[in-house]
Amino acid sequence: MDHPHVVVLFGATGDLARRKLLPGLLRLFESGLVPELRVLGTSLEDIDTEAFDAIARAACEEHGKGDITDVRWAPFSSRLRYVPTSAGPQALADLVRELEAELGPPTDVRRLHYLSVPPRAAMDVLHELKAAGLVERARVIMEKPCGTDLASAQRLNAEVHEVFDEEQVFRIDHFLGKEAAQNILAFRFANGLFEPIWNRNFIDHVQIDVPETLGLEGRTAFYESTGAYRDMVVTHLMQVLAFMAMEPPTSLAPGPIGEEKLKVFRSMRPIEPAQVVRGQYSGYRGKEVVADDSDTETFIALKVEIDNWRWAGVPFFLRTGKKLAEGARIISIAFKEPPLTMFPAGSNAGTAGPDHLTFDLADQSRMSLSFYGKRPGPGMKLEKLSMQFATVDTSGSGAVLEAYERLILDAMRGDHTLFTSAAGIETLWEKSQVLLDNPPPVRHYVPGSWGPNAIHQLIAPRAWRLPFERSWRDTTVTTTGPA
């Protein structure tokens, strides 16, 4: 790290800060990646630094790695400060400058403002930073908001740009911070085996599937104003799709990668309501903040088409929802099937579906390539086999950063590669407008299922990859992985 950093953590006592951000900052500090660091917490809680230190330590003990002893905690603890929001912008500015003075000449110190706050509070925080004079030498990480349609996104971005230049803004998507998502770039562009077949001539379709088992406990009011499409598809699944579909950039630098991702969004056809299935799990309606006739979707599946030479005619199927049968984050590429007339009847050729390349975006990064092979023994009997790779099997698995850790580090470095741009967000809302203006009705589904039955008509004559017909290989036992 070229510069010392003061991290101003807004919403420092909230759930995200406790689960991810405070343990992540501790890891970055202890790893030596950010040795010159001060963390200034601020929130609505009227507490002092000592109380914040106790909150931070409890968070790291519960959600961090390893035991937090007094000896281990002391170096990080000495770098923590707290000021309540009620103290005002001047108190915040004074404490930031005090911490900067501890780190060296102020011109050498950089500021990173992390907005772990509800979407409705984000702009108030930005204006507070402007009033406090904390915009210079600063970068800002925003969880949300990204707007709810094109007009709101344009208004929001214009207001953000009144305070920060676009190059200072980092709109976070923790999906892209995962090791497996970044491995897509390496897999595609570093191997002569796969990039030549990464197109419509060899790929039949792509699935991006992010089912969740959790419901909306504590988030129902938020979801009533958003729904699954606004919450998950625009901000997460579409960003993963861009990594899968983009053209080779001129270099693996933020500018060229961002340009190629934007080209993917601009090449997308508008999202048609007829190619979307919206669902709502039984029991969602009738809660305190949910009307009996609520049309908010807790599930969505859709077909995305990209009109360019690489992908014309190749559908991308996206699915996500709450209270589904499993929690997973899967990208599955189905290759076109070869002519099979040479194989005798009863050989099982083609009976287990097409060959697949599968990326698992869960914290345990995994990839699987499935194919047909001959079953040992007499005759020509085929079976589905797979080759698998898991990060945990490598000697460098201990160096893997969690998504939030990686993204905080990239923001400190000014690297926009894994972040979303204002132009990208606005383009996606533009492509979504037809759907937003005329959404299909929600269909009810049973909690613990895979969503409404209409999802099978959406993908026909193909089939959804989840649930898998096989389980991932256990690293302690040699078995056949998912086909």
N, C-alpha and C positions, 0 to 999 in steps of 0.2 A: 504494500500500500504506500503510495507516494506521499500522502498527506495524512496528518492526524485528523480524527473526526469527532465531532460532537453530535450524537444522535439524540434528537428531540422526539420522544415517543408520546404522541397524543393518544389518549385512551389507555394509559400505562397500567391501569388496574383491571382492564377488561379481560374477557375470555381469551381472545386471540393473543394478547400480550402474554398472558400466563402460560398458554399452551405452546406457543410457537416462538414469539419474538424475544422474550427474555431468555429462555433457554438457548435460542439461536445466537443471540449476542454473546452469551457466555461461551458458547462453543467457538465462535469466531475469534474471541479474545484469547481463549486458552490455546487455540491452534496456532497462534502467531500470525494469522492472516490480517488481523486488525489490532496490532499491539498498542497503538497510541489512540485510546478510545475513552470518551466520557459519555455516559448515558443519563439524559435528563428526562425523567418521567413527569407527565402532567395529565391530570384528569379532573373530573368533577369532585372526586373524593378529597375532603378537607383533612389531609394527613401531612405528616412531615417526612423528611428523608429517612429517619430511622424506621418508621412504619412501612415505608415503601421498600426499604431494604429487606424487611421481614417478608413482605409479599413476594418480592422477587426471588428470595431464597426458597420459599415454599414452592413457588412455581417451578424452579429449576430442580428441586428435589423430586417433585411429582412427575414432571414431563421431560427433564433432561436426562443425560446419560451419566451413570456412575454415581457414587456416593458424594454428597456435598458435605465435606468436613469443614471445620472452622478454618483450617490451614488453606484448604482449596478455595474457600469462598472469599477470604480476606482480600486478595488482590483485585477481584472484580467488584466487591462491595465498596472498596475505596473510590471506585469510579462512578458510583451511582449518586444521583441527586434527585430531588423532587420539589416541584412547586405546584400548588393547586391552581386550576384554571381561574378561580375566583380572585387570585392575586393580580390578574390583569396582564396586558402585554408588556408593560415596562418591567415588571418583576421577572417575567420570562426572559426578556432581553438581557437584563442585568446578570442573571445567573448563567446564561449562555456565554456571555462575554467573560465572566469570571472563569468558567471552565476552559474557554479558549486560551486565556492567559496562562493556565496551568500547562497547556500543551505546547506552547511556544509562540513565536510571532503570529499575531492574528491573521496576517495575510497568507500564512501557510496552512491554516486550519480550515477544514471544510465542514459544512453543516449538512446533516441528513435528517429531514423531517419525515417521520412515519405517521400517517394519518390512520390509526386504528380506531376509527370513530364511525358512527352510523352515517349513511349517505347524506342524510339531511343536515348533518353538522359539518360536512367537509368544507363547504365554501366559507363558513364562519371561521374555521381554523385558518384557511388561507388568508383571509382578510386580517386576522389577528397577527399572522406572521408579517404581513405587510406593515401593519401599524407598529410592530415591534422592531422593524428594520432588520429582519432576519432573512431576507430574500437573497442578498448578495452572498456569493460563494456557497450557495445552497442547492440541494436537490430535494425533491419531495416525492415520496412513495404514496400512491393513492390506491386503496383497496377498491373502492367504488366511491362515487357513482360514475357510471358511464352513460347516463341518460336512459330513457325508456322508449325513445323513438328518435328519428332523425332530427326533428326540431329541437327537442330537449337536449340532445347530445351537442348540437351546434351551439345552443345557448350556454351550456355548461362549459364547453371548451373555450368559448369566447371569454367567459368570466375567469376561468383558470388562467388564460393567457394575459389577462389584465394584471396578474400578480407574477406569474412565472412564465418564462419562455418555454416553448415546447421541449427543447433539449434538456431542461431542468426537471421535467415531469416524467415519472416512471409509474405507469398504470400496471399494477401487479396482477399476474395470473399464475397462481402457484402450480398449475398443471405444467406450465412450460419450464418451471424450475426443477422438475424432477429429472433425475439422471437418465431415465428411459426416454423421455421426450428429447433430450439433447442427443441421445444416442442415435435418434432417427437421422440427424444430420450426418453423423459419422458413418452410419450404416449405408446411407444413400450415396454420399459423395466421395467416400474414401475407398470404395470397393468397385472394381470393374465388373464384378459378377452381377450386381443388382441394378445399378443406374441404367444400363442399356435396356432392361426389361421393365423399368418403372414408368409404364405408359399404357395407353389404351390397347395396344397390340397384344399385350400379355396379361394385363390385369382386368378381371371381370368386374369387380366392385370392391369397395372399401367400407368397413364398419367401424364406427367410433362409438363405443358403448360404455356409459358411466352410470350404471344402476347404483342406488343407495338403499340400504336397509332402514336407515333412520327416517323418522317422520319430521314434523315441523315444530317440535316442542320448543316453545319460547320464541319462535320466528313466524308464527301464523300471521300476525299483523303486517309484518314486512312482506310476506309472500302474497298477501291479498293484493298488494299494489304492484307486484312484479310477475310472479308465476315462473314456471320452469324455463320457458324460452328466454325471457329477459335475464333470469338469474344465472343460467348455466350455458345456454347455447351460444349466445353472442360473446360472452366474456371468457368462456373456457373452450368449449368443443370446437368452435370455429377457428380458434387460435391453433389448436392441435391440427386441424384439417389443413391449415396453411403450411405447416411444417411438412406434412405428408405430400402436398400437391405442388409446392412451389418449384420454379425452375432453378437450376444451379446458379447461385449468386457468383458475382465476380470474385468475391473473397468472403471468408467467414467473419465479416465485420458487421457491426450494427447497421450501417447505412445500406449496404447491398442486400442484406437479409431482409431488412424492413421493406425495401423496394419490391422484392420478389413476393413477400407475403401480401403486400397491397395489390399487386397484379392478380393474385389468386382471387382476392375479394372482388376486384373489379370484373373478373371474368365469370363470376358466379351468375347464374340465372336468378331472377327474383324468386323468392320462396313462395310457391303456390299453395294455397290452402288445401287443394286436393291432394297434395303430396305430404300432408302433415296429419298425424294422429295426436290429439290432445286427450289426456286422461286425468282423472281425479280419484284418489283412493276413497273407498267407502269409509265414512266416519269423519271426513274432513269438514263437511258442512255442519252447521248447528253449533259450532263453538262460539265462545263469547264475541269474537271479532269477525266471525264468518257468517255471512247471510245464508239463509236456507236455500237460496237459489244461486249461490256463488258459481261463477263460470271460470274461476281461476284454475289453471292446470297445475297439478303436482307431478305430471308425467308428460313427456313429449317425445315423439319419434318423427323424423322427417327425412326426406330425400333431397339431397343437394346435388345440383348438376353444374359442372364447370365447362364453359364454352371456350376451350382453347385446343390447340392441336394435340397436346399431350393427353388430355382427359375427355375429349368429346365422346359421349356415349357411355362413360363410366360413372355409374351412380355412387354417391357417398351417402351411406345411411347412418344417421346420428340418433342415439337414444339415451335418455336420462330420466330419472324420476325418483320419487321418494317411496319408502315402504315397499321396496321390491324384494325379490327372492334372495338376491345376493348383493354384496357390495363389491364392485370391481371397477377397473379403469383399463379397458382393453381397446387396442387398435388391431384390426384384423384385415389383412389384404388377401383377397381370394384371387388366385390366378386362373386364367382360362384353361379349360380342360382340353387335352389333345384328343384326336380321333382314337377310338378304342376298339375298332373292328378287328384288329389282329389278335385280340385276346379271346380265348375260348369261353363259352358259356360256363358260368359257375366259378370264374376266376376271381370274382369280387372287384374287377376293374371298374372304377368310377362309383362304386356303391357307397363309399364313405365320403362323397363330396369332393370338391376341388382341393388342390394343394393350397395351403395357407401360410402366410408369414404373420406371426402374432407378436405384438408388443404389449407387455403388461406394464402400465404406468403406475402401479402400486409402489410403495416405498421400496420393496424388494424388486429391483429392476430385473426383468426377465424377457427373453425373446425365444420364440419357437418357430422352426420351419418344418412343416409337415409334408410328407410325400408318400407315394406308394412304393412298396418294396416286396420282393418275393418272400413268402413264408418258407422257412427251411423245411425240406422234405420233398417227396416226389410230387410231380405235377406242377402246374402253374397256378398257384394260389397266391393272391396278393393280399397285403394288409397295410393299414396306415401306420407309418412310423414317424418319428419326429426327432430332430436335433435341437437341443436347447442350450441356452446360455443364461446364466444368472450372475449378477454382479457379486453376490455373496461368495461365489466360487473363486473369485480372483484375489490375488494378493493385495490389491489396492482397495478392497471393499471398505476397509476402515476409514479411508479418506473421503468417502462419499459424503457430500453435504446434503442435508435435507433441503427441500424446495425453498423454504423461507430463508434459510441461511445463504444459499447460493444467490438468491435474488437480492438480498440486502447487500451482499458483497459486490454484486454487479452494479447496483445503483451507486455505491460508494466509488466505484471505478468509472462511472459514467457510461457503462456498457448497456445499450438499449436492446441488444439482440433478443432477449427473452421477455421483452415488455411490449405492450400494445400502444400504437400511436393514435393520435386524434383522428388522422385521416382514415386509418383502418377501421376504427369504431364507427365513424360516420358512414363509411361505405357499407358496412354490415347492416346498419340501421336502414339505409336506403334500400338495400336488397330485401329487407324484412318488411317493408311498409305494406305490401299487398296482403301479407299474412296478418299483420297487426290491424289493418282496416277491416278485414273480413275473416276472423278466425273460425275454424270449424268448431262445432260444439264439443264439449268435453264428454268423454265416455268413462263410466265408472269402472274401476277395477278393484279386485280383492287385495287387501294388504298381504304381502308375502308372495304375490304372483309376479309375472313378468310384464304386467301392463294390460291394456285392453286387447281383446282378440284381434282387433282391426290391424294391429302391427304386422300380422302375418300376410294380410292382403297387400299392405304397403310394400313389403320386400319381395313378394312372390314374383317369379317362381323360385327365387332364392330362399334361404333360411337364415335366421339369426344364429350367430355363433354361440351366444350365451343362452342357456347354460351349456357349458362344455360337456362333450360326451366322455371326456377323460379329465383327470386332475393333473395339475402341474407336477413335475417330477420333484419328489422329496430329495433334498441334497444328501440325505443319509441313507436313502434306499434307491436302487436302480430300478426304475419303472418306465413305462411308456408315457410320454407327456401328451398334452392336448393335440389333436390332429387339426 
